[in-house]
Amino acid sequence: MVSTKMNAAEETMSIFNNDRNYRPDEVASTLRVSRNTVYRWIRDILDPLPAFRTKENGQLRCSGKDLNLYLQKHKVRPEYE
């Protein structure tokens, strides 16, 4: 029963607004990582961070919802390290 409560709490925690799209530099600034790291996550072949272009050859954007899901999926749990 405790694990169910933890999962519910984890789901409600989000860093990014689900209704907004973010530029890679905004993602990098919020997460305190390099902009190159964000681009590497987007280009990752096995498990990419979902991103889209605003128009053909336009700027990249990541939806807040996709960012929150990606971060939840890749969350580091020290008890398993």
LINBEL-V995257 format. One record per residue. N is the residue number from 1. SS is DSSP state (@ for helix, = for strand, . for the rest). OMEGA is omega as a letter, one per 40 degrees, with the letter a starting at -180 (NA if undefined). NEAR is the number of other ideal C-beta (glycine too) atoms within 10 Angstrom. Layout:
# LINBEL-V995257
N:SS:OMEGA:NEAR / N:SS:OMEGA:NEAR
This chain:
# LINBEL-V995257
1:.:i:4 / 2:@:a:6 / 3:@:i:7 / 4:@:i:8 / 5:@:i:9 / 6:@:i:9 / 7:@:i:9 / 8:@:i:9 / 9:@:i:9 / 10:@:a:11 / 11:@:a:10 / 12:@:i:6 / 13:.:i:10 / 14:.:a:15 / 15:.:a:12 / 16:.:i:22 / 17:.:a:13 / 18:.:a:12 / 19:.:a:8 / 20:.:i:13 / 21:=:a:19 / 22:=:i:21 / 23:.:i:15 / 24:@:i:20 / 25:@:i:11 / 26:@:i:17 / 27:@:a:27 / 28:@:a:18 / 29:@:a:13 / 30:@:a:13 / 31:@:a:15 / 32:.:i:6 / 33:.:i:13 / 34:.:i:10 / 35:@:i:14 / 36:@:i:10 / 37:@:i:13 / 38:@:i:25 / 39:@:i:16 / 40:@:i:13 / 41:@:i:22 / 42:@:a:15 / 43:@:a:10 / 44:.:a:10 / 45:.:a:5 / 46:.:a:4 / 47:.:a:9 / 48:.:i:12 / 49:.:a:20 / 50:.:i:13 / 51:.:i:20 / 52:=:i:12 / 53:=:a:10 / 54:.:i:11 / 55:.:a:6 / 56:.:a:5 / 57:.:i:6 / 58:.:a:9 / 59:.:i:11 / 60:=:i:17 / 61:=:i:17 / 62:=:i:23 / 63:=:i:18 / 64:@:i:17 / 65:@:i:16 / 66:@:i:18 / 67:@:i:27 / 68:@:i:17 / 69:@:i:16 / 70:@:a:18 / 71:@:i:16 / 72:@:a:13 / 73:@:a:8 / 74:.:a:10 / 75:.:i:9 / 76:.:i:6 / 77:.:a:6 / 78:@:a:5 / 79:@:i:4 / 80:@:a:5 / 81:.:NA:5
